[in-house]
């Protein structure tokens, strides 16, 4: 028996309904919401695509995706038949204006069946270049004029640069109210990312020291141990800076650096994030080499498998200047963070898959211990691990057992899997539920998107005007180019990685 309030009746139109995102992520997420009793009492899902499917073949295709990719893929699918009764497939050419009338008919029919006007959600799970035309066609439908009940969901990338992002925002806002537009970044749906706000603002313990008086520097690493995974043509136009830093990493930085909100109202949270982006020091083009490093992987070995270099990948220019690794040093010029460097890095074919945020605290102000205690002295450190492990660690100094005053660092670890019996929902489950409930807190507003582009534009332009002379400059299975180590070593620091949970961390 459900004890929580379910969302209002809803119709999900998934444009790109026969595509990979729907197959791997969206339908498994909606099915998990259904199993957890979070779907509305009345709902309908319409997959829209060009592929020819009967309803039955479409449902069988989606069930195959659940068996392969759902977090419950090893569980029985006893409730699938009940869930799949709410699914239909609409074969449609999204460039055909007349075809969109089929959408209106479905909404009108379901409104009669439901006995109430449902929320209508358009999820654009399509290639970025198709978004503007689809948005124009949808915007012309009468059902989209209802600001409270109609929502449109747009996947990243949000533009290719500042100008294209601005143009896309203008187009969307000419058809829809900003409150109807949900720019989705799945990173923000991850449980550990959301827990940053709870960790900071629900505990009196941390907020008083969450500033430049106590924190020496901050690191954000989002490393991938895989290559392009079939995204060759997209990546050749994007690169690591656009693909990861402009959205995922800057969003994590905002959650770490933002001021305390006065409420958890969506716009209040997003206002605080925009304040951070606007406070990030703009890097002048002539200074870029002092603040940013780029890399590209060459051929080599990864987990015992031989891999080709980026320039040998199918569809990639043999002289491609596109970076598969990026590291940047940012400063947030405000009262709280003045002088504290934020080091971020991301890349393909790195040593391991991991996303971690590290806050390194300043050394204790007065060292009163005997000299023999100094050998293992380490600053305090807070580490938030987002993937693959979900945990939060606090490193502090403790005395080792024995007659001597010998100190060593120890970790106090909060681990999600050990602390909670319930499995954490996938990021898309959280975000899809928020869309149905009309909660835009975890979605990017137009000004956020453009502010993030303004942060990285000088780097993009400098790199474009100065082709790299040393590509490829790192081997698969490493932590990236040597210059990335130099970037942080110049300030007397080193990149921090986490050992397995059972090992003591001495880094």
N, C-alpha and C positions, 0 to 999 in steps of 0.2 A: 504494500500500500504506500503510495507516494505521500511524503510529508512536506514536500516543497511545492511551491507554486510553479506550474508549468507555463511556458510561453503561450501567447495567444495563437489561434489558428493561423497556419502559414502555408504558403505555396513556394517551393524552391524551384526556380528555373535555373538549371546549370547549363550555360552556353559553353560548349566544349564538353558536352556530356558523354561523348564517346572517347575522350582523351585520357591521357595518363594521370593527370591530377585527380580527376574524378574517380578513376579506377583504383589508384593507390591510396588516396587520402580522404577525399570528400565523402564518398559513400561509406567506407569503413568508419569514419567519424560519426556520420549521421546514424548509422546502425548502432554504434556503441551508445550514443545518446538515447536511442530508443530502448536499448537493453537496460540502461540505467534509469529509465523512466523520466527522461528530461525532454523528450519530444512533445510537441503539443498534442492534445487529445485529437485534434483534427489537423492533419497535414497531408501534403501531396508533394511529390518530387518529380519534376519533369526534366529528363535529360534531353538536351537539344544538340544534334550533331548532323554531319553530312553522311556518315556511315549508314548503310542500310541495315537496320535491325528490326526484327519483330519485337514486340514487348517481351515475349518469353525469352528470346535469345539475348536481349539486352539485360534482363534480370539474371540470366545464367552467367553472362559476362561479368556483371558486378559481383555476384557471389564468388566467382573465381578470385577476384581482387581481394575480397574479404579473407578468403582462405590463405592468400599469399601475404597480405600486408597488414591486416588488423592486429592490434595488440591482443585480441582474443582469437587469433587465427587457429589456436589449438583447441578452442572450446567448441562445443556443439553449436550448430546454427539452428536450434529448434524453433526459434522465433522468426527465422528468415521469411517464411511464407507469409506470416502476419505482417511483417515490415514491408515486404515486396508488393503487397496489395496496394500500397500507397505510391508506387513508382510507375511511370509510363515513359515511353520514348517518343520523341518528336523529331522525325527526319526533316531537316530544314536548311536552306541556304541562307546564312546570316546576312548575305548581301542583297537578298530579295526583300524589298520593302513590304510587298503584299503578304509575304509569309508571316510577318509579325502579327497579323490579325488572328492567327491561330492561338497566339498567347492570350489575347483578350478573350477569345471564346472559352479557353480553359479556365481562366479566372472567373468569368461570369457563371460557368457551369458549376464550379466548385463553391462559389458564393451561395448558389441555390442549395447545393447539397449540405454545406456547413450551416446554413441558416444565419450566417453573419459574414461581414466583409473581412477576408483574411489579410494578414500581412503578406505582401508580395515581394520576394527577394530574388534579384537577378544576380547570379554569381558568374562573373566573366572568367571562366577557366580556359582562356584562349590565348593565342600568341599576342604579344603587346601591340603589334601593328594593326590588329583587328579591333582593338578596344574603341578607338574614336568613332568608327562607322557604326559599330553595334550600339554605342551609347547614343548616337544621333537617332538611330531607328527606334530605340526604346523610349527615348525622350519624347517622341511624337505620340506615343500611346497615351490615351486618356487616363489609364490606371496609374501612370507614373506621376501624374499631377498631384496625387495625394501624398503630401509630405510625411504624414504620420505612418502610413501603411506601406509605402513603397521604398525599397532600399536597393542600392546597387553596390556590388562588391567587386573591387578591382585588385588583381594580383600585382605584385612587383614584377618587373621594374616600373617605377613611376617616372617615365621619361628616360632619356639617354644623357641629358645634361640639363642645366638650369633652364635654358630656353624651352626645350621640349617639355619639361615638367610643368613649366608655367603655362604653356599652350594647352597641355592635356588638362590641367586644373581648370583653365578658363572654359574649355569645351564642356567638361563635366558639370561645371557650375552654371553654364548657360542652359543645361537641360534639367539639372537636379539641384535641389537645395543642398548646401554643405552637410546638413544633418542627415541627408539620405545617402551620402557617399561613404563607403567603408573601404579604406585602402588597407589591405591586409598584409601583415608581415608575420609569418607563422612563428618567428622567434619570440614574439611578445606573448604568445599563448603558452609558452613552456612554463611548467609549474615553478621551476627555480627562478625564472625571470620575474614572475609575478611576486614571488616571495621576497624579492629585494625590497619592495615597498613595505611589506609587512615587517620584515627584519629591521628596516630603518626607522619606521614611524610608529610601530607598535611597542617599541622597547626603549625605555628611558636610558638604558645602558649605553647605547651606541651613538645616538645623535649628538650628544655634547662633544664627542671627540671626532666627529665626521667632518673635519675641516683642515685647513692648511697648518693650523697650530700643532696638529698631532700626526697628520698623514704626510709621509715623505713623497711617495709617488704611487701611481695606480697603473696596473697593467690589464689589458684585455686581450686574450688570445682566442681566436676562432680558427682552429687548425683542422684541415681535412686530410684524410689519408688516402683519398681517392682522386682520380683525375677528372676528366670532363664528363663522363657518364652520359655520352650521347648529346650533350649540349654544345657541341663544337661550334656550330654556326652562331649561336647566341653568344658564347663566351668570346669568340673572336671580335665581336663588336663591343663587348663589355669590359672584361678584365676584372681583376680582384678588387680594385678600388671601387668600381661601380657596383659589382655584384655583391660585395659583403660590407665594405666600410660605410658607404653612403647610407645604407639602411640598417642592417642588423647591428653592426658594431656601434654606430652613433646612437642608436636607440638604447643599447646597454649603457653607454656612457651617460646618456641623459638620465637614466634611472638611478645611476650611482651619484650623479652630481646635482640633481634637481633639489630645489628648496622644498620644505615641508608644505604640502597642500593644506588649505583650510578645510577642504572636504574632499570626498572621493567622487565628486561630480566629474564627468568625462572632460568637460572643457577646462575645469580647474587643473586637472592632472596634465592635460595637453599644453595648457598655458605655461606651466612650470618647465616642461620639456623644451618648449620653444625658447624660453628664457636662456636655457643652457646653450642651445645651438647658436643663439645670437651673441652669447658671451664668449664663444670659442674664438681665440685669436686667429685672425685671418693671416695666412702665410703669404708673404709676398713671393712673386714668381722667382725672383733672384735668390730667395732664401730656401727654396724647396729642397735642394740637395742637403741642407742641414736638418731638415725636419722629416723627410720622407725617403723611403728606400723601396725599390721595386726589384722583382726577381722573376725568372722564368725557368721552369724545370727542364733539364736535358734528359737524355736517355739514361737508363740505369735499372736498378732492381728495387722492387717493392714487395716485401713479405714473400720473398722467394720467387717472385714472378718478374720476368723481364718486361720493362715498359719502355715505350718510345718517348722521345722528347716532345715537348709541346709543338715544336715546329714540324714534327713528323706526323702529327695527328691528322686524320682525314679532314679535309676541308679547311685546314689552317695554312695560311701563307708561310712558305718556307723561310721567309725573312721577317716573320711577324714580330712587331715590337710590343705585343700585348703582354701585360704582366699577369703571372699566375700567383704572385706573392706580393703583398704590400705591407709595409710597416710605417707607421706615422707617429710622431710625437706632437700631441696637442696640448695647448694651455687654455684653461677656462678663466678668463679675466674678470673675476668678480671677487667680492669680499671673502667668500668662503674658500675659494680655490686658488687665490693668487699665488703664483710661483710653483704650484704642484704640477709636475708633468704627468700627462696621461699617455702611456705608450700602448699602441694597439698594433696587432699583427694578424694576418690571415693568409692562407695559401693552400694550394693544391699539392697532393703527394707529399705532405709533411710527415714527420716521424710517427704521429699517431693522431687519431681523431679526438679532439678535445676542445671544449669551450669553457674557459675559466676567467674569472675576474679576481685580481689580487690587489688588496690594499695593504701596502707596506707602511708601517708606522715609523715615526722618528725614533731614534735610540732613546733609552731612558736618560733623563737630563743629568743625573749624577750617578757615577759608577763607584759605589763604595765597597765593592767586593774585592777579596784578595786576588793577586795576579793569576793564580792557577784556575780561578773561575772564569777567566776571560777567554780561554781557548775556544769554547763552544758557544760563546755569547752570540745570540742572533736577535735582531729586532722583532717586535711583535708583528704578526701578520694575520690578516683576515682573507680567506680564500672562498669564493663562491664558485662551485663547480656546476655547470649547467648540463654538460654532456661529456662523455657517456654516463658517468656517475652523477647523481644529483645529491650534493652534500654541501655543507657549510663548515669550514674549519677555522678555528682560532688557535694561533700558535702563541704560546707564552713560555717564559722561562720557569723552570722548576729545579729544585735541588735533587741531585742524584742520591740514592741511598749510600750511606757510608760516613766515615769520620771526617772527611774533607768537605769543604764548601765548594762543590763542583756543580756548576749549572749546566743545563742542557735544554734545548727547545723541545717541547711536547705539543701535540695537537689534540685539541678537544673537537670532536667531530659529531655533527648532526647529520645523519644519513636518512634520506627519505624512506628507502625501502625497509630499513630496520625500525623506523619510528612509526610507520603507518602500515596497517594491514591492507588498506584499500590501494589498488593500483592507481597511479596517477593517470589522469586523462591525457590523451594526446593533445598537442597544441591546437590542432584544427577542431577538436571537440569543444574546447573552451571558447574558441573564437566564433564558431558557428552558433553556439548557444548565445553568446553575447549579441550576435547579429539578430537572432530571433527575438531577443529581449530588448533590442534597441539600445544597447549599452556600447558606446563608442570609445570607452576609456582606452582600450588596447589597440586602437586604430589610428593611423596617422592623418592629421588634418592637413589641408592644402599648405598652410604656412610652414608647418613642420617639414614637409617634403622639400619645399623650396629653400628653407634655411639650411637643411642638410646638404643640398646641392651647392649652396654658396660656400659651405665649409671646404668641400673638396675640389671646387672648380679651379683654384690656382694650381693645385697639384696636377690635375688632369691636363691643364693647358701647358704647364711647364714640361710635362712628360711628352706631350704631343709635339712640342717644338724642339725637343732634344731627344732624338731616337737613342735607345740604349746601345752602347758599344760592346757590352760584355755578356749579352744573352747568348745561350743559356748560362746562368750563373749559380745554379744549385742542383744537386742530385736528388732524385726521389729518395724518400726515407730519412732525409735530414730535416733540420729546422729552418731551412731557407738559406739565403745568401749570407756571406760573411758580413756584408755591410749592415745587415739587420742587427747583428751582435754589436757592431761598432756604434750604431746609433744610440743604443742604450748604455754601452760601456763608457762612452765619452762622459756620461754623467755619473759614473761610478756604480752603475747597477748592472744586473744581468737578468735575462728572461727567466721566468720561473715556470717550471712544469711540475705536475703532481706525480708522486709515486703511486702505486696501487694502494688501496685502503689499508691493507694489512701491514704495510711497511711504515716505519717511522720516518717522518719527513725531516731532513737535515739541511735542505737547500738554502 
